[in-house]
């Protein structure tokens, strides 16, 4: 083989090796590009999934906040209705009083009053009926009792005996009973169908 022939064979070999290197480089570039595309797609999917999770969390939080706001508004409205009902009851209580009720309440209070002198406070104009009820219920208590008129009608009776004050006026009885009544009224008025 001569020198020109050797150069030609070496040139062809170099060209073939260069072509194989270029082809390998193209394959490596395609592989690297495919891997990069897969990694980018995976990263995008991860980010999208994370953002979706955050969006779901934000939406749930917003829905819960809206529901809480609605519930609070409903409770405020229910409270307003119950307070209005209570105010209306307090306004109407004096009409519910009367001699029969006073006599019944005096009967309950005399047992708790004790032996001290009594001061009995009733609605204006009900003093005579209260004195008669006291004489009928307990003549000894009637003898030590002073019956007075309250400044205004309220229904019921207030008995003071020594340091004890037994308040059976209708507003006081409503105040004591209101916590239980309010629960029952709320259950009736605001029951869900």
Secondary structure as GFF3:
##gff-version 3
##sequence-region A 1 193
A	DSSP	alpha_helix	3	96	.	.	.	ID=ss1
A	DSSP	alpha_helix	99	113	.	.	.	ID=ss2
A	DSSP	beta_strand	118	122	.	.	.	ID=ss3
A	DSSP	alpha_helix	127	137	.	.	.	ID=ss4
A	DSSP	alpha_helix	139	143	.	.	.	ID=ss5
A	DSSP	beta_strand	145	149	.	.	.	ID=ss6
A	DSSP	beta_strand	156	161	.	.	.	ID=ss7
A	DSSP	beta_strand	164	169	.	.	.	ID=ss8
A	DSSP	alpha_helix	170	189	.	.	.	ID=ss9
###
